[in-house]
């Protein structure tokens, strides 16, 4: 989380809305441990990482949907048997659970 604090503050000062995605659990092996964090602003800028690259694009899309109000905050999961996760590159054999929410000031 600390690695994204400067970005959050900069975006906040510029008037951007921000969504945060955090790894909250793993089933089997996963690319990042619980606590790994990514933040996305309403302009599509990204800081941090929740998967080392394998599902980042899909998570950005989910975060933007939360900011747009077309998706509720909550847990999203990507796993090896999930066709979408496999398509975006999560081939580590486990399932990653993320909590995505808007960051309210």
DRENTORKOL-3810 file (N, C-alpha, C; in nm, 4 decimals):
REM DRENTORKOL-3810
@n.u->0.0820; n.v->-0.1189; n.w->0.0000; ca.u->0.0000; ca.v->0.0000; ca.w->0.0000; c.u->0.0871; c.v->0.1264; c.w->0.0000
@n.u->0.1973; n.v->0.1221; n.w->0.0708; ca.u->0.2812; ca.v->0.2421; ca.w->0.0806; c.u->0.3307; c.v->0.2907; c.w->-0.0541
@n.u->0.3539; n.v->0.1965; n.w->-0.1469; ca.u->0.4080; ca.v->0.2363; ca.w->-0.2762; c.u->0.3094; c.v->0.3172; c.w->-0.3589
@n.u->0.1821; n.v->0.3173; n.w->-0.3233; ca.u->0.0833; ca.v->0.3929; ca.w->-0.4015; c.u->0.0359; c.v->0.5203; c.w->-0.3317
@n.u->0.0796; n.v->0.5447; n.w->-0.2111; ca.u->0.0309; ca.v->0.6609; ca.w->-0.1354; c.u->0.0623; c.v->0.7934; c.w->-0.2034
@n.u->0.1812; n.v->0.8082; n.w->-0.2590; ca.u->0.2157; ca.v->0.9335; ca.w->-0.3268; c.u->0.1260; c.v->0.9570; c.w->-0.4479
@n.u->0.0977; n.v->0.8499; n.w->-0.5212; ca.u->0.0090; ca.v->0.8624; ca.w->-0.6373; c.u->-0.1319; c.v->0.9007; c.w->-0.5942
@n.u->-0.1815; n.v->0.8368; n.w->-0.4897; ca.u->-0.3148; ca.v->0.8698; ca.w->-0.4390; c.u->-0.3215; c.v->1.0170; c.w->-0.4009
@n.u->-0.2238; n.v->1.0641; n.w->-0.3282; ca.u->-0.2243; ca.v->1.2045; ca.w->-0.2834; c.u->-0.2161; c.v->1.2999; c.w->-0.4022
@n.u->-0.1335; n.v->1.2672; n.w->-0.5000; ca.u->-0.1209; ca.v->1.3523; ca.w->-0.6188; c.u->-0.2531; c.v->1.3567; c.w->-0.6949
@n.u->-0.3151; n.v->1.2408; n.w->-0.7130; ca.u->-0.4423; ca.v->1.2351; ca.w->-0.7848; c.u->-0.5518; c.v->1.3071; c.w->-0.7073
@n.u->-0.5517; n.v->1.2902; n.w->-0.5775; ca.u->-0.6512; ca.v->1.3576; ca.w->-0.4922; c.u->-0.6376; c.v->1.5093; c.w->-0.5053
@n.u->-0.5145; n.v->1.5577; n.w->-0.5002; ca.u->-0.4899; ca.v->1.7016; ca.w->-0.5129; c.u->-0.5343; c.v->1.7548; c.w->-0.6486
@n.u->-0.5296; n.v->1.6699; n.w->-0.7505; ca.u->-0.5710; ca.v->1.7101; ca.w->-0.8849; c.u->-0.7220; c.v->1.6933; c.w->-0.9066
@n.u->-0.7935; n.v->1.6445; n.w->-0.8049; ca.u->-0.9380; ca.v->1.6309; ca.w->-0.8139; c.u->-0.9884; c.v->1.5015; c.w->-0.8746
@n.u->-0.9006; n.v->1.4029; n.w->-0.8885; ca.u->-0.9423; ca.v->1.2747; ca.w->-0.9458; c.u->-1.0123; c.v->1.1871; c.w->-0.8427
@n.u->-1.1025; n.v->1.1046; n.w->-0.8916; ca.u->-1.1616; ca.v->0.9987; ca.w->-0.8112; c.u->-1.0724; c.v->0.8759; c.w->-0.8271
@n.u->-1.0663; n.v->0.7940; n.w->-0.7219; ca.u->-0.9730; ca.v->0.6810; ca.w->-0.7203; c.u->-1.0441; c.v->0.5552; c.w->-0.6700
@n.u->-1.0153; n.v->0.4436; n.w->-0.7355; ca.u->-1.0599; ca.v->0.3129; ca.w->-0.6869; c.u->-0.9371; c.v->0.2359; c.w->-0.6418
@n.u->-0.9565; n.v->0.1531; n.w->-0.5416; ca.u->-0.8479; ca.v->0.0726; ca.w->-0.4885; c.u->-0.8866; c.v->-0.0746; c.w->-0.4994
@n.u->-0.7921; n.v->-0.1560; n.w->-0.5419; ca.u->-0.8102; ca.v->-0.3014; ca.w->-0.5498; c.u->-0.7025; c.v->-0.3650; c.w->-0.4635
@n.u->-0.7447; n.v->-0.4517; n.w->-0.3721; ca.u->-0.6496; ca.v->-0.5182; ca.w->-0.2828; c.u->-0.6690; c.v->-0.6685; c.w->-0.2886
@n.u->-0.5579; n.v->-0.7401; n.w->-0.2867; ca.u->-0.5654; ca.v->-0.8852; ca.w->-0.2758; c.u->-0.6106; c.v->-0.9169; c.w->-0.1337
@n.u->-0.7237; n.v->-0.9878; n.w->-0.1229; ca.u->-0.7766; ca.v->-1.0226; ca.w->0.0092; c.u->-0.7694; c.v->-1.1722; c.w->0.0371
@n.u->-0.7349; n.v->-1.2503; n.w->-0.0647; ca.u->-0.7226; ca.v->-1.3932; ca.w->-0.0414; c.u->-0.6710; c.v->-1.4666; c.w->-0.1631
@n.u->-0.6183; n.v->-1.5848; n.w->-0.1369; ca.u->-0.5679; ca.v->-1.6729; ca.w->-0.2424; c.u->-0.6152; c.v->-1.8138; c.w->-0.2135
@n.u->-0.6489; n.v->-1.8848; n.w->-0.3186; ca.u->-0.6722; ca.v->-2.0280; ca.w->-0.3097; c.u->-0.5644; c.v->-2.0911; c.w->-0.3957
@n.u->-0.4773; n.v->-2.1694; n.w->-0.3373; ca.u->-0.3650; ca.v->-2.2249; ca.w->-0.4109; c.u->-0.2571; c.v->-2.1195; c.w->-0.4281
@n.u->-0.1822; n.v->-2.1307; n.w->-0.5359; ca.u->-0.0752; ca.v->-2.0337; ca.w->-0.5585; c.u->-0.1307; c.v->-1.9105; c.w->-0.6284
@n.u->-0.0661; n.v->-1.7987; n.w->-0.6028; ca.u->-0.1066; ca.v->-1.6733; ca.w->-0.6646; c.u->0.0136; c.v->-1.5867; c.w->-0.6911
@n.u->-0.0021; n.v->-1.4897; n.w->-0.7790; ca.u->0.1111; ca.v->-1.4063; ca.w->-0.8169; c.u->0.1552; c.v->-1.3072; c.w->-0.7096
@n.u->0.0620; n.v->-1.2601; n.w->-0.6257; ca.u->0.0955; ca.v->-1.1638; ca.w->-0.5196; c.u->0.0251; c.v->-1.2060; c.w->-0.3914
@n.u->0.0813; n.v->-1.1704; n.w->-0.2788; ca.u->0.0239; ca.v->-1.2053; ca.w->-0.1492; c.u->-0.0897; c.v->-1.1116; c.w->-0.1106
@n.u->-0.1757; n.v->-1.1563; n.w->-0.0171; ca.u->-0.2791; ca.v->-1.0656; ca.w->0.0342; c.u->-0.2166; c.v->-0.9358; c.w->0.0838
@n.u->-0.2864; n.v->-0.8271; n.w->0.0558; ca.u->-0.2366; ca.v->-0.6944; ca.w->0.0902; c.u->-0.1812; c.v->-0.6204; c.w->-0.0299
@n.u->-0.1436; n.v->-0.6916; n.w->-0.1344; ca.u->-0.0946; ca.v->-0.6251; ca.w->-0.2556; c.u->-0.2047; c.v->-0.5321; c.w->-0.3057
@n.u->-0.1656; n.v->-0.4135; n.w->-0.3508; ca.u->-0.2624; ca.v->-0.3085; ca.w->-0.3812; c.u->-0.2367; c.v->-0.2439; c.w->-0.5158
@n.u->-0.3459; n.v->-0.2129; n.w->-0.5843; ca.u->-0.3425; ca.v->-0.1344; ca.w->-0.7077; c.u->-0.4449; c.v->-0.0233; c.w->-0.6920
@n.u->-0.4108; n.v->0.0955; n.w->-0.7402; ca.u->-0.5067; ca.v->0.2051; ca.w->-0.7435; c.u->-0.5209; c.v->0.2531; c.w->-0.8872
@n.u->-0.6425; n.v->0.2959; n.w->-0.9202; ca.u->-0.6749; ca.v->0.3419; ca.w->-1.0547; c.u->-0.7535; c.v->0.4708; c.w->-1.0405
@n.u->-0.7155; n.v->0.5740; n.w->-1.1174; ca.u->-0.7948; ca.v->0.6965; ca.w->-1.1101; c.u->-0.8936; c.v->0.7030; c.w->-1.2254
@n.u->-0.9828; n.v->0.8013; n.w->-1.2205; ca.u->-1.0896; ca.v->0.8117; ca.w->-1.3199; c.u->-1.0383; c.v->0.8474; c.w->-1.4591
@n.u->-0.9106; n.v->0.8804; n.w->-1.4719; ca.u->-0.8505; ca.v->0.9057; ca.w->-1.6031; c.u->-0.7818; c.v->0.7799; c.w->-1.6564
@n.u->-0.7881; n.v->0.6703; n.w->-1.5788; ca.u->-0.7279; ca.v->0.5447; ca.w->-1.6220; c.u->-0.5819; c.v->0.5271; c.w->-1.5846
@n.u->-0.5270; n.v->0.6190; n.w->-1.5053; ca.u->-0.3886; ca.v->0.6027; ca.w->-1.4598; c.u->-0.3849; c.v->0.4957; c.w->-1.3510
@n.u->-0.2759; n.v->0.4199; n.w->-1.3466; ca.u->-0.2642; ca.v->0.3053; ca.w->-1.2569; c.u->-0.1348; c.v->0.3135; c.w->-1.1779
@n.u->-0.1416; n.v->0.2730; n.w->-1.0516; ca.u->-0.0219; ca.v->0.2593; ca.w->-0.9680; c.u->-0.0365; c.v->0.1310; c.w->-0.8874
@n.u->0.0738; n.v->0.0644; n.w->-0.8625; ca.u->0.0728; ca.v->-0.0583; ca.w->-0.7847; c.u->0.0420; c.v->-0.1792; c.w->-0.8708
@n.u->0.0341; n.v->-0.2947; n.w->-0.8061; ca.u->0.0115; ca.v->-0.4202; ca.w->-0.8770; c.u->-0.0544; c.v->-0.5211; c.w->-0.7848
@n.u->-0.1496; n.v->-0.5954; n.w->-0.8395; ca.u->-0.2135; ca.v->-0.7018; ca.w->-0.7629; c.u->-0.1812; c.v->-0.8397; c.w->-0.8173
@n.u->-0.1180; n.v->-0.8435; n.w->-0.9356; ca.u->-0.0934; ca.v->-0.9754; ca.w->-0.9942; c.u->0.0382; c.v->-0.9847; c.w->-1.0696
@n.u->0.1207; n.v->-0.8857; n.w->-1.0616; ca.u->0.2454; ca.v->-0.8905; ca.w->-1.1362; c.u->0.2254; c.v->-0.8842; c.w->-1.2859
@n.u->0.1077; n.v->-0.8430; n.w->-1.3286; ca.u->0.0816; ca.v->-0.8225; ca.w->-1.4699; c.u->-0.0211; c.v->-0.9144; c.w->-1.5320
@n.u->-0.0464; n.v->-1.0316; n.w->-1.4722; ca.u->-0.1293; ca.v->-1.1296; ca.w->-1.5426; c.u->-0.2774; c.v->-1.0947; c.w->-1.5486
@n.u->-0.3336; n.v->-1.0261; n.w->-1.4520; ca.u->-0.4749; ca.v->-0.9864; ca.w->-1.4608; c.u->-0.4932; c.v->-0.8356; c.w->-1.4425
@n.u->-0.3851; n.v->-0.7610; n.w->-1.4494; ca.u->-0.3922; ca.v->-0.6170; ca.w->-1.4238; c.u->-0.4960; c.v->-0.5464; c.w->-1.5127
@n.u->-0.4969; n.v->-0.5771; n.w->-1.6422; ca.u->-0.5897; ca.v->-0.5109; ca.w->-1.7336; c.u->-0.7342; c.v->-0.5332; c.w->-1.6950
@n.u->-0.7677; n.v->-0.6555; n.w->-1.6576; ca.u->-0.9042; ca.v->-0.6860; ca.w->-1.6156; c.u->-0.9392; c.v->-0.6127; c.w->-1.4869
@n.u->-0.8440; n.v->-0.6006; n.w->-1.3951; ca.u->-0.8685; ca.v->-0.5315; ca.w->-1.2689; c.u->-0.8885; c.v->-0.3825; c.w->-1.2939
@n.u->-0.8118; n.v->-0.3246; n.w->-1.3842; ca.u->-0.8311; ca.v->-0.1824; ca.w->-1.4190; c.u->-0.9735; c.v->-0.1620; c.w->-1.4694
@n.u->-1.0203; n.v->-0.2503; n.w->-1.5559; ca.u->-1.1565; ca.v->-0.2397; ca.w->-1.6063; c.u->-1.2600; c.v->-0.2467; c.w->-1.4958
@n.u->-1.2416; n.v->-0.3366; n.w->-1.4001; ca.u->-1.3336; ca.v->-0.3485; ca.w->-1.2873; c.u->-1.3293; c.v->-0.2239; c.w->-1.1995
@n.u->-1.2095; n.v->-0.1708; n.w->-1.1760; ca.u->-1.1958; ca.v->-0.0499; ca.w->-1.0948; c.u->-1.2641; c.v->0.0691; c.w->-1.1613
@n.u->-1.2469; n.v->0.0830; n.w->-1.2920; ca.u->-1.3132; ca.v->0.1922; ca.w->-1.3635; c.u->-1.4648; c.v->0.1758; c.w->-1.3590
@n.u->-1.5138; n.v->0.0525; n.w->-1.3664; ca.u->-1.6581; ca.v->0.0285; ca.w->-1.3570; c.u->-1.7110; c.v->0.0682; c.w->-1.2196
@n.u->-1.6332; n.v->0.0444; n.w->-1.1147; ca.u->-1.6726; ca.v->0.0869; ca.w->-0.9802; c.u->-1.6807; c.v->0.2395; c.w->-0.9752
@n.u->-1.5822; n.v->0.3070; n.w->-1.0335; ca.u->-1.5844; ca.v->0.4536; ca.w->-1.0336; c.u->-1.7000; c.v->0.5092; c.w->-1.1155
@n.u->-1.7357; n.v->0.4408; n.w->-1.2241; ca.u->-1.8456; ca.v->0.4853; ca.w->-1.3100; c.u->-1.9822; c.v->0.4508; c.w->-1.2514
@n.u->-1.9841; n.v->0.3653; n.w->-1.1497; ca.u->-2.1104; ca.v->0.3252; ca.w->-1.0886; c.u->-2.1814; c.v->0.2124; c.w->-1.1616
@n.u->-2.1137; n.v->0.1479; n.w->-1.2564; ca.u->-2.1750; ca.v->0.0363; ca.w->-1.3278; c.u->-2.1440; c.v->-0.0979; c.w->-1.2619
@n.u->-2.0651; n.v->-0.0944; n.w->-1.1567; ca.u->-2.0331; ca.v->-0.2130; ca.w->-1.0779; c.u->-2.0267; c.v->-0.1722; c.w->-0.9324
@n.u->-2.0822; n.v->-0.2563; n.w->-0.8461; ca.u->-2.0763; ca.v->-0.2307; ca.w->-0.7027; c.u->-1.9393; c.v->-0.2670; c.w->-0.6474
@n.u->-1.9000; n.v->-0.2014; n.w->-0.5404; ca.u->-1.7788; ca.v->-0.2440; ca.w->-0.4703; c.u->-1.7962; c.v->-0.3876; c.w->-0.4251
@n.u->-1.6870; n.v->-0.4594; n.w->-0.4143; ca.u->-1.6966; ca.v->-0.5963; ca.w->-0.3671; c.u->-1.5818; c.v->-0.6829; c.w->-0.4134
@n.u->-1.5953; n.v->-0.8106; n.w->-0.3875; ca.u->-1.4909; ca.v->-0.9078; ca.w->-0.4182; c.u->-1.5064; c.v->-0.9569; c.w->-0.5616
@n.u->-1.3956; n.v->-0.9602; n.w->-0.6327; ca.u->-1.3886; ca.v->-1.0235; ca.w->-0.7643; c.u->-1.2802; c.v->-1.1303; c.w->-0.7562
@n.u->-1.2963; n.v->-1.2351; n.w->-0.8313; ca.u->-1.2007; ca.v->-1.3458; ca.w->-0.8265; c.u->-1.1581; c.v->-1.3845; c.w->-0.9668
@n.u->-1.0324; n.v->-1.4231; n.w->-0.9780; ca.u->-0.9773; ca.v->-1.4751; ca.w->-1.1024; c.u->-0.9044; c.v->-1.6035; c.w->-1.0679
@n.u->-0.9341; n.v->-1.7084; n.w->-1.1426; ca.u->-0.8707; ca.v->-1.8364; ca.w->-1.1154; c.u->-0.8340; c.v->-1.9078; c.w->-1.2430
@n.u->-0.7535; n.v->-2.0097; n.w->-1.2285; ca.u->-0.7044; ca.v->-2.0855; ca.w->-1.3428; c.u->-0.8175; c.v->-2.1452; c.w->-1.4251
@n.u->-0.9239; n.v->-2.1892; n.w->-1.3599; ca.u->-1.0339; ca.v->-2.2511; ca.w->-1.4328; c.u->-1.1323; c.v->-2.1484; c.w->-1.4877
@n.u->-1.1145; n.v->-2.0220; n.w->-1.4520; ca.u->-1.1995; ca.v->-1.9141; ca.w->-1.5007; c.u->-1.1509; c.v->-1.8757; c.w->-1.6405
@n.u->-1.2362; n.v->-1.8936; n.w->-1.7415; ca.u->-1.1958; ca.v->-1.8659; ca.w->-1.8796; c.u->-1.1410; c.v->-1.7255; c.w->-1.8972
@n.u->-1.2047; n.v->-1.6266; n.w->-1.8330; ca.u->-1.1575; ca.v->-1.4884; ca.w->-1.8463; c.u->-1.0186; c.v->-1.4732; c.w->-1.7855
@n.u->-0.9973; n.v->-1.5301; n.w->-1.6686; ca.u->-0.8664; ca.v->-1.5193; ca.w->-1.6043; c.u->-0.7596; c.v->-1.5866; c.w->-1.6878
@n.u->-0.7902; n.v->-1.7037; n.w->-1.7417; ca.u->-0.6919; ca.v->-1.7724; ca.w->-1.8248; c.u->-0.6613; c.v->-1.6900; c.w->-1.9491
@n.u->-0.7653; n.v->-1.6259; n.w->-2.0057; ca.u->-0.7462; ca.v->-1.5454; ca.w->-2.1264; c.u->-0.6552; c.v->-1.4265; c.w->-2.0999
@n.u->-0.6608; n.v->-1.3692; n.w->-1.9783; ca.u->-0.5756; ca.v->-1.2545; ca.w->-1.9487; c.u->-0.4425; c.v->-1.2960; c.w->-1.8870
@n.u->-0.4219; n.v->-1.4261; n.w->-1.8659; ca.u->-0.2887; ca.v->-1.4712; ca.w->-1.8294; c.u->-0.2672; c.v->-1.5265; c.w->-1.6910
@n.u->-0.3713; n.v->-1.5502; n.w->-1.6114; ca.u->-0.3512; ca.v->-1.6060; ca.w->-1.4778; c.u->-0.3345; c.v->-1.7561; c.w->-1.4904
@n.u->-0.2107; n.v->-1.7990; n.w->-1.5059; ca.u->-0.1826; ca.v->-1.9408; ca.w->-1.5282; c.u->-0.1076; c.v->-2.0031; c.w->-1.4113
@n.u->-0.1094; n.v->-1.9377; n.w->-1.2951; ca.u->-0.0315; ca.v->-1.9872; ca.w->-1.1815; c.u->-0.0979; c.v->-2.1057; c.w->-1.1129
@n.u->-0.2206; n.v->-2.1376; n.w->-1.1500; ca.u->-0.2860; ca.v->-2.2545; ca.w->-1.0942; c.u->-0.3752; c.v->-2.2275; c.w->-0.9762
@n.u->-0.3764; n.v->-2.1072; n.w->-0.9238; ca.u->-0.4592; ca.v->-2.0746; ca.w->-0.8090; c.u->-0.5706; c.v->-1.9788; c.w->-0.8451
@n.u->-0.6340; n.v->-1.9257; n.w->-0.7409; ca.u->-0.7382; ca.v->-1.8248; ca.w->-0.7570; c.u->-0.7015; c.v->-1.7058; c.w->-0.6704
@n.u->-0.7138; n.v->-1.5873; n.w->-0.7276; ca.u->-0.6850; ca.v->-1.4634; ca.w->-0.6561; c.u->-0.8175; c.v->-1.3916; c.w->-0.6307
@n.u->-0.8374; n.v->-1.3453; n.w->-0.5057; ca.u->-0.9580; ca.v->-1.2731; ca.w->-0.4672; c.u->-0.9190; c.v->-1.1287; c.w->-0.4352
@n.u->-0.9870; n.v->-1.0361; n.w->-0.4985; ca.u->-0.9581; ca.v->-0.8939; ca.w->-0.4807; c.u->-1.0822; c.v->-0.8220; c.w->-0.4299
@n.u->-1.0628; n.v->-0.7235; n.w->-0.3446; ca.u->-1.1724; ca.v->-0.6359; ca.w->-0.3048; c.u->-1.1496; c.v->-0.5033; c.w->-0.3756
@n.u->-1.2491; n.v->-0.4602; n.w->-0.4535; ca.u->-1.2390; ca.v->-0.3366; ca.w->-0.5305; c.u->-1.3427; c.v->-0.2391; c.w->-0.4772
@n.u->-1.2991; n.v->-0.1159; n.w->-0.4483; ca.u->-1.3903; ca.v->-0.0151; ca.w->-0.3950; c.u->-1.3413; c.v->0.1240; c.w->-0.4304
@n.u->-1.4340; n.v->0.2198; n.w->-0.4334; ca.u->-1.3889; ca.v->0.3585; ca.w->-0.4523; c.u->-1.3209; c.v->0.4056; c.w->-0.3251
@n.u->-1.2219; n.v->0.4877; n.w->-0.3395; ca.u->-1.1523; ca.v->0.5440; ca.w->-0.2234; c.u->-1.2207; c.v->0.6752; c.w->-0.1911
@n.u->-1.2924; n.v->0.6773; n.w->-0.0806; ca.u->-1.3651; ca.v->0.7976; ca.w->-0.0407; c.u->-1.2765; c.v->0.8852; c.w->0.0468
@n.u->-1.2759; n.v->1.0125; n.w->0.0138; ca.u->-1.1919; ca.v->1.1048; ca.w->0.0909; c.u->-1.2623; c.v->1.1372; c.w->0.2203
END
